[in-house]
C-alpha cells in the first residue's frame, strides 16, 4: 500500500568501484576495529532509543540527495 516515488540517482561516481582494500597489515600491528556489527551500530541504536521522545519526525525527510541539481543549474557549480 506504500506509494513509490522514483528519483534520479544522485551518485556522481562510476557504477563500478575497483578499489581493493585490505586491513591485514593494520591488524598485524594490533589494530582491532569496531565494526558496525560489533558495537557502533548498537551504540547508535541505544542512544536513539533513549532520546526518541525528543525526535521531531516532521523534520526528517525520507529522501536522500548528495548534491543540489537546481543549484548546479543556477550557479554552474556543485553544492554539497
PyMOL Python script that loads the backbone (N, CA, C, O; Angstrom):
from pymol import cmd

cmd.read_pdbstr("""\
ATOM      1  N   UNK A   1       0.787  -1.199   0.000  1.00  0.00           N
ATOM      2  CA  UNK A   1       0.000   0.000   0.000  1.00  0.00           C
ATOM      3  C   UNK A   1       0.832   1.268   0.000  1.00  0.00           C
ATOM      4  O   UNK A   1       0.282   2.370  -0.014  1.00  0.00           O
ATOM      5  N   UNK A   2       2.153   1.129   0.016  1.00  0.00           N
ATOM      6  CA  UNK A   2       3.007   2.313   0.050  1.00  0.00           C
ATOM      7  C   UNK A   2       3.135   2.913  -1.338  1.00  0.00           C
ATOM      8  O   UNK A   2       3.121   2.197  -2.339  1.00  0.00           O
ATOM      9  N   UNK A   3       3.260   4.221  -1.390  1.00  0.00           N
ATOM     10  CA  UNK A   3       3.466   4.911  -2.658  1.00  0.00           C
ATOM     11  C   UNK A   3       4.952   4.955  -2.958  1.00  0.00           C
ATOM     12  O   UNK A   3       5.750   5.288  -2.082  1.00  0.00           O
ATOM     13  N   UNK A   4       5.331   4.627  -4.176  1.00  0.00           N
ATOM     14  CA  UNK A   4       6.737   4.631  -4.576  1.00  0.00           C
ATOM     15  C   UNK A   4       6.995   5.863  -5.429  1.00  0.00           C
ATOM     16  O   UNK A   4       6.269   6.134  -6.386  1.00  0.00           O
ATOM     17  N   UNK A   5       8.040   6.607  -5.070  1.00  0.00           N
ATOM     18  CA  UNK A   5       8.427   7.785  -5.835  1.00  0.00           C
ATOM     19  C   UNK A   5       9.814   7.521  -6.416  1.00  0.00           C
ATOM     20  O   UNK A   5      10.784   7.386  -5.669  1.00  0.00           O
ATOM     21  N   UNK A   6       9.911   7.448  -7.719  1.00  0.00           N
ATOM     22  CA  UNK A   6      11.188   7.209  -8.374  1.00  0.00           C
ATOM     23  C   UNK A   6      11.913   8.526  -8.563  1.00  0.00           C
ATOM     24  O   UNK A   6      11.316   9.514  -8.991  1.00  0.00           O
ATOM     25  N   UNK A   7      13.217   8.545  -8.241  1.00  0.00           N
ATOM     26  CA  UNK A   7      14.027   9.743  -8.401  1.00  0.00           C
ATOM     27  C   UNK A   7      15.302   9.391  -9.148  1.00  0.00           C
ATOM     28  O   UNK A   7      15.697   8.227  -9.207  1.00  0.00           O
ATOM     29  N   UNK A   8      15.939  10.399  -9.714  1.00  0.00           N
ATOM     30  CA  UNK A   8      17.207  10.187 -10.412  1.00  0.00           C
ATOM     31  C   UNK A   8      18.289   9.815  -9.398  1.00  0.00           C
ATOM     32  O   UNK A   8      18.258  10.261  -8.251  1.00  0.00           O
ATOM     33  N   UNK A   9      19.231   9.006  -9.830  1.00  0.00           N
ATOM     34  CA  UNK A   9      20.333   8.597  -8.965  1.00  0.00           C
ATOM     35  C   UNK A   9      21.252   9.785  -8.723  1.00  0.00           C
ATOM     36  O   UNK A   9      21.812  10.322  -9.679  1.00  0.00           O
ATOM     37  N   UNK A  10      21.430  10.220  -7.453  1.00  0.00           N
ATOM     38  CA  UNK A  10      22.259  11.390  -7.167  1.00  0.00           C
ATOM     39  C   UNK A  10      23.760  11.091  -7.134  1.00  0.00           C
ATOM     40  O   UNK A  10      24.564  12.011  -6.992  1.00  0.00           O
ATOM     41  N   UNK A  11      24.145   9.832  -7.263  1.00  0.00           N
ATOM     42  CA  UNK A  11      25.567   9.478  -7.192  1.00  0.00           C
ATOM     43  C   UNK A  11      26.298  10.006  -8.415  1.00  0.00           C
ATOM     44  O   UNK A  11      25.790   9.941  -9.534  1.00  0.00           O
ATOM     45  N   UNK A  12      27.482  10.521  -8.191  1.00  0.00           N
ATOM     46  CA  UNK A  12      28.266  11.106  -9.264  1.00  0.00           C
ATOM     47  C   UNK A  12      29.493  10.273  -9.611  1.00  0.00           C
ATOM     48  O   UNK A  12      30.312  10.697 -10.427  1.00  0.00           O
ATOM     49  N   UNK A  13      29.633   9.108  -9.014  1.00  0.00           N
ATOM     50  CA  UNK A  13      30.784   8.268  -9.322  1.00  0.00           C
ATOM     51  C   UNK A  13      30.357   7.132 -10.245  1.00  0.00           C
ATOM     52  O   UNK A  13      29.171   6.926 -10.503  1.00  0.00           O
ATOM     53  N   UNK A  14      31.351   6.405 -10.733  1.00  0.00           N
ATOM     54  CA  UNK A  14      31.081   5.297 -11.641  1.00  0.00           C
ATOM     55  C   UNK A  14      30.264   4.222 -10.925  1.00  0.00           C
ATOM     56  O   UNK A  14      30.320   4.094  -9.702  1.00  0.00           O
ATOM     57  N   UNK A  15      29.507   3.454 -11.706  1.00  0.00           N
ATOM     58  CA  UNK A  15      28.686   2.391 -11.132  1.00  0.00           C
ATOM     59  C   UNK A  15      29.544   1.308 -10.495  1.00  0.00           C
ATOM     60  O   UNK A  15      29.144   0.717  -9.493  1.00  0.00           O
ATOM     61  N   UNK A  16      30.706   1.040 -11.054  1.00  0.00           N
ATOM     62  CA  UNK A  16      31.596   0.014 -10.514  1.00  0.00           C
ATOM     63  C   UNK A  16      32.782   0.686  -9.829  1.00  0.00           C
ATOM     64  O   UNK A  16      33.305   1.687 -10.318  1.00  0.00           O
ATOM     65  N   UNK A  17      33.193   0.139  -8.714  1.00  0.00           N
ATOM     66  CA  UNK A  17      34.330   0.660  -7.973  1.00  0.00           C
ATOM     67  C   UNK A  17      35.402  -0.412  -7.932  1.00  0.00           C
ATOM     68  O   UNK A  17      35.151  -1.521  -7.460  1.00  0.00           O
ATOM     69  N   UNK A  18      36.580  -0.099  -8.414  1.00  0.00           N
ATOM     70  CA  UNK A  18      37.652  -1.091  -8.477  1.00  0.00           C
ATOM     71  C   UNK A  18      38.617  -0.989  -7.306  1.00  0.00           C
ATOM     72  O   UNK A  18      39.656  -1.650  -7.308  1.00  0.00           O
ATOM     73  N   UNK A  19      38.300  -0.187  -6.320  1.00  0.00           N
ATOM     74  CA  UNK A  19      39.161  -0.033  -5.156  1.00  0.00           C
ATOM     75  C   UNK A  19      39.219  -1.332  -4.361  1.00  0.00           C
ATOM     76  O   UNK A  19      38.189  -1.880  -3.969  1.00  0.00           O
ATOM     77  N   UNK A  20      40.430  -1.813  -4.131  1.00  0.00           N
ATOM     78  CA  UNK A  20      40.619  -3.018  -3.335  1.00  0.00           C
ATOM     79  C   UNK A  20      41.354  -2.633  -2.060  1.00  0.00           C
ATOM     80  O   UNK A  20      42.393  -1.974  -2.103  1.00  0.00           O
ATOM     81  N   UNK A  21      40.804  -3.051  -0.926  1.00  0.00           N
ATOM     82  CA  UNK A  21      41.389  -2.682   0.359  1.00  0.00           C
ATOM     83  C   UNK A  21      41.633  -3.926   1.193  1.00  0.00           C
ATOM     84  O   UNK A  21      40.958  -4.945   1.044  1.00  0.00           O
ATOM     85  N   UNK A  22      42.619  -3.814   2.077  1.00  0.00           N
ATOM     86  CA  UNK A  22      42.939  -4.904   2.985  1.00  0.00           C
ATOM     87  C   UNK A  22      43.512  -4.284   4.254  1.00  0.00           C
ATOM     88  O   UNK A  22      44.428  -3.465   4.181  1.00  0.00           O
ATOM     89  N   UNK A  23      42.991  -4.659   5.401  1.00  0.00           N
ATOM     90  CA  UNK A  23      43.494  -4.097   6.655  1.00  0.00           C
ATOM     91  C   UNK A  23      44.336  -5.102   7.427  1.00  0.00           C
ATOM     92  O   UNK A  23      44.547  -4.933   8.628  1.00  0.00           O
ATOM     93  N   UNK A  24      44.820  -6.146   6.758  1.00  0.00           N
ATOM     94  CA  UNK A  24      45.610  -7.177   7.434  1.00  0.00           C
ATOM     95  C   UNK A  24      46.874  -6.587   8.060  1.00  0.00           C
ATOM     96  O   UNK A  24      47.274  -6.997   9.150  1.00  0.00           O
ATOM     97  N   UNK A  25      47.500  -5.637   7.384  1.00  0.00           N
ATOM     98  CA  UNK A  25      48.713  -5.018   7.935  1.00  0.00           C
ATOM     99  C   UNK A  25      48.437  -4.277   9.232  1.00  0.00           C
ATOM    100  O   UNK A  25      49.215  -4.369  10.181  1.00  0.00           O
ATOM    101  N   UNK A  26      47.342  -3.548   9.277  1.00  0.00           N
ATOM    102  CA  UNK A  26      46.978  -2.832  10.499  1.00  0.00           C
ATOM    103  C   UNK A  26      46.601  -3.804  11.612  1.00  0.00           C
ATOM    104  O   UNK A  26      46.958  -3.593  12.771  1.00  0.00           O
ATOM    105  N   UNK A  27      45.889  -4.855  11.266  1.00  0.00           N
ATOM    106  CA  UNK A  27      45.534  -5.871  12.272  1.00  0.00           C
ATOM    107  C   UNK A  27      46.785  -6.538  12.823  1.00  0.00           C
ATOM    108  O   UNK A  27      46.860  -6.848  14.012  1.00  0.00           O
ATOM    109  N   UNK A  28      47.772  -6.759  11.950  1.00  0.00           N
ATOM    110  CA  UNK A  28      49.031  -7.368  12.381  1.00  0.00           C
ATOM    111  C   UNK A  28      49.742  -6.477  13.400  1.00  0.00           C
ATOM    112  O   UNK A  28      50.444  -6.973  14.281  1.00  0.00           O
ATOM    113  N   UNK A  29      49.560  -5.176  13.279  1.00  0.00           N
ATOM    114  CA  UNK A  29      50.172  -4.232  14.219  1.00  0.00           C
ATOM    115  C   UNK A  29      49.380  -4.087  15.516  1.00  0.00           C
ATOM    116  O   UNK A  29      49.795  -3.358  16.417  1.00  0.00           O
ATOM    117  N   UNK A  30      48.240  -4.776  15.615  1.00  0.00           N
ATOM    118  CA  UNK A  30      47.466  -4.742  16.842  1.00  0.00           C
ATOM    119  C   UNK A  30      46.155  -3.997  16.761  1.00  0.00           C
ATOM    120  O   UNK A  30      45.424  -3.918  17.749  1.00  0.00           O
ATOM    121  N   UNK A  31      45.845  -3.450  15.603  1.00  0.00           N
ATOM    122  CA  UNK A  31      44.590  -2.714  15.457  1.00  0.00           C
ATOM    123  C   UNK A  31      43.428  -3.689  15.450  1.00  0.00           C
ATOM    124  O   UNK A  31      43.430  -4.662  14.696  1.00  0.00           O
ATOM    125  N   UNK A  32      42.437  -3.427  16.288  1.00  0.00           N
ATOM    126  CA  UNK A  32      41.245  -4.262  16.354  1.00  0.00           C
ATOM    127  C   UNK A  32      40.038  -3.353  16.129  1.00  0.00           C
ATOM    128  O   UNK A  32      39.561  -2.720  17.071  1.00  0.00           O
ATOM    129  N   UNK A  33      39.541  -3.280  14.901  1.00  0.00           N
ATOM    130  CA  UNK A  33      38.463  -2.329  14.598  1.00  0.00           C
ATOM    131  C   UNK A  33      37.150  -2.712  15.253  1.00  0.00           C
ATOM    132  O   UNK A  33      36.869  -3.887  15.488  1.00  0.00           O
ATOM    133  N   UNK A  34      36.352  -1.690  15.544  1.00  0.00           N
ATOM    134  CA  UNK A  34      34.983  -1.910  15.999  1.00  0.00           C
ATOM    135  C   UNK A  34      34.113  -1.783  14.757  1.00  0.00           C
ATOM    136  O   UNK A  34      34.034  -0.706  14.165  1.00  0.00           O
ATOM    137  N   UNK A  35      33.475  -2.846  14.366  1.00  0.00           N
ATOM    138  CA  UNK A  35      32.642  -2.812  13.173  1.00  0.00           C
ATOM    139  C   UNK A  35      31.208  -2.453  13.544  1.00  0.00           C
ATOM    140  O   UNK A  35      30.830  -2.467  14.716  1.00  0.00           O
ATOM    141  N   UNK A  36      30.431  -2.137  12.537  1.00  0.00           N
ATOM    142  CA  UNK A  36      29.030  -1.836  12.784  1.00  0.00           C
ATOM    143  C   UNK A  36      28.327  -3.019  13.437  1.00  0.00           C
ATOM    144  O   UNK A  36      27.473  -2.830  14.304  1.00  0.00           O
ATOM    145  N   UNK A  37      28.671  -4.215  13.036  1.00  0.00           N
ATOM    146  CA  UNK A  37      28.051  -5.399  13.614  1.00  0.00           C
ATOM    147  C   UNK A  37      28.374  -5.555  15.097  1.00  0.00           C
ATOM    148  O   UNK A  37      27.536  -6.018  15.872  1.00  0.00           O
ATOM    149  N   UNK A  38      29.567  -5.177  15.487  1.00  0.00           N
ATOM    150  CA  UNK A  38      30.047  -5.484  16.832  1.00  0.00           C
ATOM    151  C   UNK A  38      29.815  -4.404  17.870  1.00  0.00           C
ATOM    152  O   UNK A  38      29.915  -4.692  19.063  1.00  0.00           O
ATOM    153  N   UNK A  39      29.515  -3.195  17.485  1.00  0.00           N
ATOM    154  CA  UNK A  39      29.393  -2.213  18.541  1.00  0.00           C
ATOM    155  C   UNK A  39      28.841  -0.867  18.158  1.00  0.00           C
ATOM    156  O   UNK A  39      27.963  -0.339  18.840  1.00  0.00           O
ATOM    157  N   UNK A  40      29.342  -0.296  17.071  1.00  0.00           N
ATOM    158  CA  UNK A  40      28.968   1.075  16.749  1.00  0.00           C
ATOM    159  C   UNK A  40      27.481   1.198  16.465  1.00  0.00           C
ATOM    160  O   UNK A  40      26.828   2.105  16.980  1.00  0.00           O
ATOM    161  N   UNK A  41      26.944   0.313  15.665  1.00  0.00           N
ATOM    162  CA  UNK A  41      25.524   0.385  15.349  1.00  0.00           C
ATOM    163  C   UNK A  41      24.669   0.157  16.592  1.00  0.00           C
ATOM    164  O   UNK A  41      23.626   0.790  16.756  1.00  0.00           O
ATOM    165  N   UNK A  42      25.110  -0.746  17.468  1.00  0.00           N
ATOM    166  CA  UNK A  42      24.388  -0.985  18.719  1.00  0.00           C
ATOM    167  C   UNK A  42      24.378   0.272  19.581  1.00  0.00           C
ATOM    168  O   UNK A  42      23.354   0.618  20.171  1.00  0.00           O
ATOM    169  N   UNK A  43      25.524   0.955  19.651  1.00  0.00           N
ATOM    170  CA  UNK A  43      25.613   2.181  20.441  1.00  0.00           C
ATOM    171  C   UNK A  43      24.698   3.268  19.875  1.00  0.00           C
ATOM    172  O   UNK A  43      23.991   3.937  20.629  1.00  0.00           O
ATOM    173  N   UNK A  44      24.707   3.447  18.558  1.00  0.00           N
ATOM    174  CA  UNK A  44      23.851   4.445  17.927  1.00  0.00           C
ATOM    175  C   UNK A  44      22.379   4.118  18.181  1.00  0.00           C
ATOM    176  O   UNK A  44      21.586   5.011  18.480  1.00  0.00           O
ATOM    177  N   UNK A  45      22.019   2.861  18.067  1.00  0.00           N
ATOM    178  CA  UNK A  45      20.634   2.429  18.297  1.00  0.00           C
ATOM    179  C   UNK A  45      20.215   2.688  19.745  1.00  0.00           C
ATOM    180  O   UNK A  45      19.104   3.152  20.001  1.00  0.00           O
ATOM    181  N   UNK A  46      21.094   2.391  20.674  1.00  0.00           N
ATOM    182  CA  UNK A  46      20.794   2.602  22.096  1.00  0.00           C
ATOM    183  C   UNK A  46      20.557   4.082  22.392  1.00  0.00           C
ATOM    184  O   UNK A  46      19.614   4.433  23.102  1.00  0.00           O
ATOM    185  N   UNK A  47      21.404   4.940  21.851  1.00  0.00           N
ATOM    186  CA  UNK A  47      21.260   6.383  22.075  1.00  0.00           C
ATOM    187  C   UNK A  47      19.974   6.894  21.424  1.00  0.00           C
ATOM    188  O   UNK A  47      19.250   7.696  22.015  1.00  0.00           O
ATOM    189  N   UNK A  48      19.694   6.425  20.198  1.00  0.00           N
ATOM    190  CA  UNK A  48      18.475   6.860  19.509  1.00  0.00           C
ATOM    191  C   UNK A  48      17.225   6.443  20.273  1.00  0.00           C
ATOM    192  O   UNK A  48      16.274   7.218  20.375  1.00  0.00           O
ATOM    193  N   UNK A  49      17.220   5.242  20.803  1.00  0.00           N
ATOM    194  CA  UNK A  49      16.055   4.790  21.582  1.00  0.00           C
ATOM    195  C   UNK A  49      15.895   5.604  22.858  1.00  0.00           C
ATOM    196  O   UNK A  49      14.776   5.916  23.265  1.00  0.00           O
ATOM    197  N   UNK A  50      17.022   5.950  23.494  1.00  0.00           N
ATOM    198  CA  UNK A  50      16.977   6.705  24.748  1.00  0.00           C
ATOM    199  C   UNK A  50      16.362   8.092  24.549  1.00  0.00           C
ATOM    200  O   UNK A  50      15.615   8.573  25.401  1.00  0.00           O
ATOM    201  N   UNK A  51      16.683   8.735  23.413  1.00  0.00           N
ATOM    202  CA  UNK A  51      16.220  10.098  23.165  1.00  0.00           C
ATOM    203  C   UNK A  51      15.092  10.170  22.140  1.00  0.00           C
ATOM    204  O   UNK A  51      14.830  11.247  21.604  1.00  0.00           O
ATOM    205  N   UNK A  52      14.421   9.064  21.853  1.00  0.00           N
ATOM    206  CA  UNK A  52      13.396   9.054  20.803  1.00  0.00           C
ATOM    207  C   UNK A  52      12.231   9.998  21.093  1.00  0.00           C
ATOM    208  O   UNK A  52      11.576  10.453  20.155  1.00  0.00           O
ATOM    209  N   UNK A  53      11.954  10.302  22.343  1.00  0.00           N
ATOM    210  CA  UNK A  53      10.848  11.204  22.658  1.00  0.00           C
ATOM    211  C   UNK A  53      11.151  12.644  22.253  1.00  0.00           C
ATOM    212  O   UNK A  53      10.235  13.463  22.178  1.00  0.00           O
ATOM    213  N   UNK A  54      12.409  12.966  21.994  1.00  0.00           N
ATOM    214  CA  UNK A  54      12.795  14.312  21.574  1.00  0.00           C
ATOM    215  C   UNK A  54      12.791  14.480  20.053  1.00  0.00           C
ATOM    216  O   UNK A  54      13.002  15.586  19.555  1.00  0.00           O
ATOM    217  N   UNK A  55      12.559  13.419  19.329  1.00  0.00           N
ATOM    218  CA  UNK A  55      12.666  13.434  17.866  1.00  0.00           C
ATOM    219  C   UNK A  55      11.428  14.058  17.235  1.00  0.00           C
ATOM    220  O   UNK A  55      10.300  13.699  17.574  1.00  0.00           O
ATOM    221  N   UNK A  56      11.644  14.983  16.327  1.00  0.00           N
ATOM    222  CA  UNK A  56      10.559  15.584  15.548  1.00  0.00           C
ATOM    223  C   UNK A  56      10.617  14.956  14.157  1.00  0.00           C
ATOM    224  O   UNK A  56      11.375  15.409  13.300  1.00  0.00           O
ATOM    225  N   UNK A  57       9.813  13.910  13.933  1.00  0.00           N
ATOM    226  CA  UNK A  57       9.847  13.182  12.671  1.00  0.00           C
ATOM    227  C   UNK A  57       9.476  14.051  11.482  1.00  0.00           C
ATOM    228  O   UNK A  57       9.829  13.726  10.349  1.00  0.00           O
ATOM    229  N   UNK A  58       8.773  15.144  11.719  1.00  0.00           N
ATOM    230  CA  UNK A  58       8.423  16.057  10.636  1.00  0.00           C
ATOM    231  C   UNK A  58       9.626  16.771  10.046  1.00  0.00           C
ATOM    232  O   UNK A  58       9.535  17.344   8.960  1.00  0.00           O
ATOM    233  N   UNK A  59      10.756  16.744  10.750  1.00  0.00           N
ATOM    234  CA  UNK A  59      11.966  17.413  10.265  1.00  0.00           C
ATOM    235  C   UNK A  59      12.964  16.434   9.664  1.00  0.00           C
ATOM    236  O   UNK A  59      14.086  16.815   9.328  1.00  0.00           O
ATOM    237  N   UNK A  60      12.565  15.188   9.529  1.00  0.00           N
ATOM    238  CA  UNK A  60      13.443  14.178   8.937  1.00  0.00           C
ATOM    239  C   UNK A  60      12.831  13.749   7.611  1.00  0.00           C
ATOM    240  O   UNK A  60      11.904  12.939   7.584  1.00  0.00           O
ATOM    241  N   UNK A  61      13.353  14.294   6.499  1.00  0.00           N
ATOM    242  CA  UNK A  61      12.777  13.927   5.201  1.00  0.00           C
ATOM    243  C   UNK A  61      13.162  12.499   4.817  1.00  0.00           C
ATOM    244  O   UNK A  61      14.250  12.029   5.149  1.00  0.00           O
ATOM    245  N   UNK A  62      12.279  11.834   4.132  1.00  0.00           N
ATOM    246  CA  UNK A  62      12.546  10.476   3.658  1.00  0.00           C
ATOM    247  C   UNK A  62      13.131  10.525   2.261  1.00  0.00           C
ATOM    248  O   UNK A  62      12.685   9.797   1.374  1.00  0.00           O
ATOM    249  N   UNK A  63      14.120  11.373   2.057  1.00  0.00           N
ATOM    250  CA  UNK A  63      14.788  11.486   0.759  1.00  0.00           C
ATOM    251  C   UNK A  63      16.288  11.520   0.988  1.00  0.00           C
ATOM    252  O   UNK A  63      16.754  11.799   2.092  1.00  0.00           O
ATOM    253  N   UNK A  64      17.026  11.239  -0.051  1.00  0.00           N
ATOM    254  CA  UNK A  64      18.481  11.277   0.038  1.00  0.00           C
ATOM    255  C   UNK A  64      19.033  11.890  -1.233  1.00  0.00           C
ATOM    256  O   UNK A  64      18.834  11.357  -2.325  1.00  0.00           O
ATOM    257  N   UNK A  65      19.722  13.004  -1.094  1.00  0.00           N
ATOM    258  CA  UNK A  65      20.434  13.601  -2.222  1.00  0.00           C
ATOM    259  C   UNK A  65      21.770  14.095  -1.719  1.00  0.00           C
ATOM    260  O   UNK A  65      21.868  14.629  -0.614  1.00  0.00           O
ATOM    261  N   UNK A  66      22.801  13.920  -2.529  1.00  0.00           N
ATOM    262  CA  UNK A  66      24.135  14.337  -2.122  1.00  0.00           C
ATOM    263  C   UNK A  66      24.554  15.631  -2.779  1.00  0.00           C
ATOM    264  O   UNK A  66      25.607  16.179  -2.451  1.00  0.00           O
ATOM    265  N   UNK A  67      23.759  16.126  -3.690  1.00  0.00           N
ATOM    266  CA  UNK A  67      24.041  17.411  -4.306  1.00  0.00           C
ATOM    267  C   UNK A  67      22.738  18.000  -4.791  1.00  0.00           C
ATOM    268  O   UNK A  67      21.749  17.293  -4.984  1.00  0.00           O
ATOM    269  N   UNK A  68      22.752  19.288  -4.983  1.00  0.00           N
ATOM    270  CA  UNK A  68      21.542  20.011  -5.360  1.00  0.00           C
ATOM    271  C   UNK A  68      21.609  20.373  -6.836  1.00  0.00           C
ATOM    272  O   UNK A  68      22.304  21.316  -7.212  1.00  0.00           O
ATOM    273  N   UNK A  69      20.888  19.628  -7.681  1.00  0.00           N
ATOM    274  CA  UNK A  69      20.922  19.846  -9.132  1.00  0.00           C
ATOM    275  C   UNK A  69      20.413  21.235  -9.500  1.00  0.00           C
ATOM    276  O   UNK A  69      20.916  21.842 -10.445  1.00  0.00           O
ATOM    277  N   UNK A  70      19.428  21.745  -8.775  1.00  0.00           N
ATOM    278  CA  UNK A  70      18.901  23.078  -9.073  1.00  0.00           C
ATOM    279  C   UNK A  70      19.972  24.138  -8.886  1.00  0.00           C
ATOM    280  O   UNK A  70      20.090  25.060  -9.693  1.00  0.00           O
ATOM    281  N   UNK A  71      20.752  24.007  -7.821  1.00  0.00           N
ATOM    282  CA  UNK A  71      21.825  24.965  -7.578  1.00  0.00           C
ATOM    283  C   UNK A  71      22.891  24.863  -8.660  1.00  0.00           C
ATOM    284  O   UNK A  71      23.454  25.880  -9.067  1.00  0.00           O
ATOM    285  N   UNK A  72      23.176  23.655  -9.131  1.00  0.00           N
ATOM    286  CA  UNK A  72      24.136  23.469 -10.218  1.00  0.00           C
ATOM    287  C   UNK A  72      23.708  24.252 -11.455  1.00  0.00           C
ATOM    288  O   UNK A  72      24.524  24.916 -12.094  1.00  0.00           O
ATOM    289  N   UNK A  73      22.427  24.167 -11.785  1.00  0.00           N
ATOM    290  CA  UNK A  73      21.926  24.837 -12.981  1.00  0.00           C
ATOM    291  C   UNK A  73      21.993  26.360 -12.842  1.00  0.00           C
ATOM    292  O   UNK A  73      22.273  27.061 -13.814  1.00  0.00           O
ATOM    293  N   UNK A  74      21.740  26.864 -11.649  1.00  0.00           N
ATOM    294  CA  UNK A  74      21.727  28.302 -11.440  1.00  0.00           C
ATOM    295  C   UNK A  74      23.118  28.895 -11.368  1.00  0.00           C
ATOM    296  O   UNK A  74      23.356  29.981 -11.897  1.00  0.00           O
ATOM    297  N   UNK A  75      24.048  28.195 -10.717  1.00  0.00           N
ATOM    298  CA  UNK A  75      25.364  28.763 -10.464  1.00  0.00           C
ATOM    299  C   UNK A  75      26.467  28.158 -11.304  1.00  0.00           C
ATOM    300  O   UNK A  75      27.547  28.736 -11.419  1.00  0.00           O
ATOM    301  N   UNK A  76      26.210  27.004 -11.891  1.00  0.00           N
ATOM    302  CA  UNK A  76      27.261  26.339 -12.659  1.00  0.00           C
ATOM    303  C   UNK A  76      28.252  25.618 -11.768  1.00  0.00           C
ATOM    304  O   UNK A  76      29.285  25.151 -12.245  1.00  0.00           O
ATOM    305  N   UNK A  77      27.954  25.520 -10.476  1.00  0.00           N
ATOM    306  CA  UNK A  77      28.838  24.845  -9.530  1.00  0.00           C
ATOM    307  C   UNK A  77      28.070  23.754  -8.805  1.00  0.00           C
ATOM    308  O   UNK A  77      26.839  23.729  -8.820  1.00  0.00           O
ATOM    309  N   UNK A  78      28.784  22.881  -8.191  1.00  0.00           N
ATOM    310  CA  UNK A  78      28.155  21.797  -7.434  1.00  0.00           C
ATOM    311  C   UNK A  78      28.109  22.193  -5.960  1.00  0.00           C
ATOM    312  O   UNK A  78      29.123  22.590  -5.387  1.00  0.00           O
ATOM    313  N   UNK A  79      26.949  22.084  -5.360  1.00  0.00           N
ATOM    314  CA  UNK A  79      26.752  22.404  -3.948  1.00  0.00           C
ATOM    315  C   UNK A  79      26.566  21.096  -3.191  1.00  0.00           C
ATOM    316  O   UNK A  79      25.696  20.297  -3.538  1.00  0.00           O
ATOM    317  N   UNK A  80      27.368  20.872  -2.172  1.00  0.00           N
ATOM    318  CA  UNK A  80      27.259  19.635  -1.389  1.00  0.00           C
ATOM    319  C   UNK A  80      26.154  19.747  -0.372  1.00  0.00           C
ATOM    320  O   UNK A  80      25.911  18.805   0.382  1.00  0.00           O
TER     321      UNK A  80
END
""", "prot")
cmd.dss("prot")
cmd.show_as("cartoon", "prot")
cmd.util.cbc("prot")
cmd.orient("prot")
